Amino acid sequence: AELPNSAVIAETFAAMIEVQFLRMRRADPLFYCRPGIFDGKTLAEIEARTISQMVKDHTRVKWMPDNAFQAQASAHDEACYDASAESVTIVPVPGAAMTLTPDYAKQVLHVRLSAPAGEAGWAAIGFGSSTMAGADVAFASKDPTSGELRVHDMFLPIENPKIPIFDVDRGCVDDLNFTAGGVNESLLWVEFSRPFVPADAATECDSVISDLTSLDLIFAFGVRPMAYHGVSHRVAFPNTNLVDSLAIQEFPDASGIYYLHGLFMVLIWCLAIPISAVLVRFFRSSPAVLQAHQVISVIGLI
């Protein structure tokens, strides 16, 4: 049969599916189109949303075709995370978050950083040190001239860890790959990746990520350009274990409890209760037998 318009099924199945969906909609008292549930403006906003928009808003997916049900090549595949990757999210302070996603195939670490810094503020994450000194820093801020959001590769020298230095100012390479970001009056967020082994790993500019089971991290943000973060806006995470956090947590072995429970069930139901029933059947005149029968019955129920 011919496909009507742009449908992927023919007329017969289309009619059957239409009837089923109409019946389900009519039977749903909370269906969003029913009168009185949403006002006209809210209803228009809901109907303007697409599956692609919702997926991008609530996952790490960077790009999807406008029609989520049709495959289309992406020009931004290099900016998309590996769908099979696992993530660890750390909440250093209320309103902030760090999501770290190791990509072992490409030997890079994907990072999503968010902080309540606002349009004039900044946010940063440091690798290789939890005391600031010697930290390899990814520094995110909005350029006051161009208005563009950027992530800069910087480091905190050991001799003066209070003032970060751009890698390029020391002749090093900025090897952070900025992929996405956004900023408004209350929140700044960026997504970027950095290699496990940076180009300047042998210098003070960069830190090598050699052990994901013991990674020193530091987080900080400020609400004004290059302003001091203060004690409440800086949190250190020494010896962070990303590997065990990604793995499925194993519960303690409870097999001994299960075996003990099974043993009691067998003893009560296959031995004690039948014996109790026989005793009360033939020796019901004895108060002791009746009392024992009641105790065994209660234990069996428990």
N, C-alpha and C positions, 0 to 999 in steps of 0.2 A: 504494500500500500504506500501511497505517497505521503510524505511527511508534511503536515500543515505548517506553513510559515517556517520558523526556525526550530521546530520541535525535534526532539530526538526519538520520539515514539510516534507510531501511526495513530489514526483517528480512533480506532476501536479501543486501544489501551488508554488513550488520552481521555476518552469519555468515561471509562471505568474509574480511572484515577480521580477525575474531576468530581464524580459523584461521591467517592469515598471521602475526599478532602472537604467537600461541602457539608457532608453529614457530621464529620468530626468538628468542624467549625461551629455548626449550629448547636452541637451538644456541649460545647465548652462555654461555661458561664463567664469565664475570665478572658475570653478571646479579645485581643486588644482593639478590634474594630467595633465591639459592641458599644452602643450609646451609653454615655455616662462614665466610661472608664477613663478616657483621656480627652482633653480638650482638643480643639482643632489644630492649634499650633504644635502641641506635643505629638499628636498623631502624624502630622506632616513630617516632623523630625524623625520619627520612628520609621516611616515608610521611605524616607530618603536614605536611610542607612543600607549598606550592602554587606554581604558576607565577607567580602575582601577587607572592608574597612574594620569590621569587628575582629577579624583574625589579626590584622596588623596592630590594632590597638591593644590587644590583650595577650599577644605572644611575642616572641623574638623575631618573627618573620619580618623582613624588611620590605619585600616586594611581592605583590600578587597581581594577576590580571584583574581588570575591573569586573569581569565575569568569573567568579571563583570556580565555576563548573566547566570552564573551557581551558585547556592547556595552552600555554603561550610561552615562548622563550623570553627570558629575562635578560635585560642588559645590565643587571645589577647582581648577577649571581655571586660575584666575588664578595658582595656585602652581606650575603645571607649566611646565617650560621648553619652548621651541620645539624640536621634534624635529629640525629641519633645522639648528639652530645648531651651530657648531663650538666647541671648547673648547681652552684652553691650560692645562696643569697645570704648576705650578712647585713643586719640592721645595726649600724653603729650608734645612731642617735635617732630619736623620733623624727619621722619625716624624711629620713635618708636611707639609702640602700646601696649595697654593692653586690652585683651578680657576676660571678666568675665562672666561665665556661671553657675548660681546656679542650683544645682541638689537637689530639695526638697525631692525626694524619698530617696536618699542616704545621705542627709544632708551634702553635700560637695559643695565646690566652685571650679569649674574648671577654670584654669587660663592659658592663652597664653600670654607670655611676649616676646617682641622683641625690640631690641635697636641696634643702629649703634655702637656697642662696639668693634667689631672685635674679632679676636682670642685671643688677650691678655687682653681683657677687661672683664667687668662684668655688670650685670644688676640686679636690685632688685626692689621688690614691698613690701611696708610695710602696715600692717593692724592695725587698732585701734588707729592710731595717724597720724596727718598731720603736726607735728612739729619735727619728728624724735624721740624725747624723748619718750621712752616706746613703740615704734613701734615693732610689731611682723613681722619679715622680712623673705621673701623668697629670697635668694641670689643665683644667677646663674652665674657660671663661668666655664672655661675650666681648668681642672687639669693640671698644668704645667709638672707633672711627667708622668702620664698615658695618657694624652691627651683626657681624657673622659670629657664630659660635665655633670655637676652635678648641682642640686638645693639643697641648704643647708637651714635648718631651724635655723634662728638666731633671735636675738632681740637686741634692742638698749636700754641699761639701762638708767633710768632717770638721774642718777647722772653723767653719761658720755656718751651722745648720739652720740658722734662722732666715736666711735669704736664699731662695732657690735660684739656680742659674740655668739658663737655656742651654741645652746640649750643643746647639749650633754655635753658641758664643765661645765654646771651648774647642771648636773644630770637630765636634762629634756629629753623628747622623741622627736626625729626628726620625725614628723608625716606628712611630705610632701610626696606625692606619685608622683614621677617623671614618666612621660609617654612618652615624646618624646622631641627631641631637635636637634639643628644643629648650626654650627658656620662656618663662613668663614672670609676672611680678612676684610669684611665690616659690617657683620651682625651677631648678636647672638640672637637665639630664643629658648625658652623652653616652654613646656606644662607640667603642673602638677596640682594636686588637693590638697586641704587642707580641713579638716573637719570644719563645722560651730563651733563645740565645741571641741577643741583639748584636748589631754590627759592631758596636764598640764595647763588647763584653770585657775586653782586657783593660779598659780605662775606668776612671772614676765616674764616668757619665752613666753607665748602664749596669744593671744587675742581672745576673743569669738566674733563670728559674730552673734549677736542677733537681729539686726535690719538692714535689707537690704535697708531700706528707708533712713538711715542716717549712712553711712559707711565712716569712715575716712581712706583715702588712701594716700600713698606717693610713688612716683616713682623716681628712680635715676639710673644712669649708669656711668661707667668710661671706659676709653680707655686703661688703664694700670692696672695690677693686684693690687687690693685693693687700687687703687689711689683715691684721693679725687675727688668727682664728680664735685665740683664747682657749682656756682649758676645757670649756664645755663643748667646743666645736672640733675637738681632736680626740681620736680614739685609736689606740694601738692594739694590734692583734698578732702577738708573737707566736711562732710555731703553729700557724694555722694549717690544719690537715684537710686539704681538699679531696684527697683520694677516699679516705674513709667516710667523709661526709657525702660523697657521691654514691657510695655503695649501698646496697640494700641492708638495712640494719637487721642483724640476726638477734632473735629472741633467745633467752636462756632455754636450755634443753629441759623440757617439762615431761619427758617420756617417763621418768620414774614416778611422777604423780599420777600419770595416766595408768601405769601398770598397777599402782597401789589401789586406785579407784576401781579398776577392773576386778582385782582380787576381792575387795570388799563386796562388790556387786555379786560375784559368784558365791561367796560364802553366805551372804544374807538370803539371796533369792533361791539358790539351789540347795542350801543346806539348812540354815536356821529357820526360815519361814515354813518350809515343808514339815520340819520336825515339830515346830510350834503348832501347826495345824493338826498334826496327828495327836499330840499330847492333849490339846484342848478338846479334841473329838472324843477321846477315851477317858480323860481324867479331868473333866470340867468341874467336878465337885471339889477339887482341891483349890483353895485360894491362891496358893503359891504358883500353881500351873497357870491359872488365869492371869495373875500379875506378870509372870514371865512372858506369856503370850502377848499381853499389851505392850510390854517393853520392846519385844522383838518386832512387833508390827510398826511401832513408832520409828524404830531405827531403820526398818526397811523403807518406810516412806521418805525419811530423810535422805 
